[in-house]
């Protein structure tokens, strides 16, 4: 007791001396423990029990501070709520804590009471093999999930993974669904939402529908390639699909070509194994036909090259999806080469691919089957995959960070709601073999 009283008096003297200098921050608990020869927890407990003329309060992750006369109340001045600690004497201590800062997310969550209503849990549902689009740049959807995970964890959110997917017959595992439902029920009010990797369009029991029935919190997923309107169901209000305006992407690329280049022969290449043109290629074609005319634009359908039917392992098959996860197009090397040879026979100076993956496959074809001195067309794609510019492929950026921010806003409840996507054309470096720079410029630049 005598040692405790002596320590208390020493800390009161320290508080008085610090206040007399007009300072507000006390030394760290470790420094004080070394100075007075006691444990840091003893220093902390004694500081919390001080009742001198100058108030002492704690800010989580920063230390102990003084409330000098005339200073505002730290509890009402944005330092966050109070955390209650049980004192052995039976009294309840109220310690103001700054919960807005935490170097480790788990420490910030530990300050909350068990019955606190803060929503700080996000469940990721899906399998890695489903993190690819049937016709889009591989793993682009998974890359957006990684960005969301990093943002949420830095904000103190807790993420859990539910590896639920479809079997070869297109059915869900009932045991996995039941386990997920129990997991969501256990989270209760802490559940902030669900992030889907595969919505399960066209299945007997779509995964998005199962998730929307399990919770009323936001259920979010990405479209990194266009989905036909005929495949889109009617969604409830708490289901959110994040995707760019594909028609606008095609229009931006079309106007970029018209403004910066003279008319030249262009071939449009749709996604492997798909019928018709996706909306971005269709809008690009319309812009070029109106300005340059039909003489300069042609389209090579996959069924023009393969009239006998779809290639092996088309993009929508399970094998095709797994291939695209491994940066493959879902086609064999022979089938790709056959398609690209047909495209080369058209003599176009620019190939525009429906996605970056097809453009990367075209790069491999040229490097394998063309001599070093053979003229090669320019290549452009859609999606802004990380490998695109590294390989010298020009691309159209759909502004993925904007949609990542929208997902963060749906889960956390705040963000820049007025921010709109900014689409742009990213041309390859000037020394690139396949960059847009090799195309014929406008006459005033020649």
C-alpha angles and dihedrals in degrees: 000000000000091000090048092051090047092051090048091053092048091052091047089053089049091051092049093048092048092047092049089059091051092244121137107190120083123210117272121276090249093054092047092048090053092047096051098031098239136111120280090239089057090053091048094050093047093049091051090053097049113121102180129135092273115064121231122205136171130233113201113248094007110062140240124329138186126241104216122198109284095023116128120253106275091215093060096036098077100276090124131243131323123265117214121223125188113237118209088234090065096252122122116234120210112209119184109226132187102231092172090079126054126151089203119040092217091058091054092050092047089064092063120092116246090248093048110131097217112133106224105146127093122183120210111208123195146054128274090243089060093053090090128080118237091238105013139090107297119261093357089126090049090051090056089051090053090053092049091048092053093049094047095047091050087054093053099260121146117225125201128185127226108189097206120155145145126276125225091278091054095250131133123233107251092207092055091049092050091049091051092049090053090048092053091047091051091054091056113166092000092073109106097178149296128270114206124205094188121026093195100230115188095019126127089244110023114213092224089058092051091051094047090053091050097055143012092216120103116293108199134186138160134239106208090173129033119277116205116246089238089064095047114096127204106276129208120244095261094053112094127190115196115202138134125251098269093192090054090051091056092045092051092052091046094052090045091056094044093049098045107030140050119242112284137156113285128184120204116213118197124207117289115280095359127131118228129358126301115238096259092054092042093054091045089052092051093051093049094046091053095049108027099022133229093294092077103040129071135163127215110206118200090233089057088064097034106037089159091069144276119339121253115286096008119206096264095053123095092246090049092053092050091049091052090051086061091051091265127131096227090253133102119253091250093054093048093049091049091053095045092048088056089050092050091053089064091068095223120166093211132038117200113195126201090233139011093251093065089047091052089051089052089053090055090049094053094046091050104040106027128078118238093252096045113112113250128199125240116262130214133172144174128249108050093240113188091244094055104081091033087064095041096257118146113223145176114248113222091196096248094178088065091058092044087055091050090054090050089051092052092052100039100033098233139073143108099311094180095058113115128193117269109210119199143167114246112202122203120253117284092251093053119120094216101031123125088250091082091065121099110273126218116286095257090059097048 
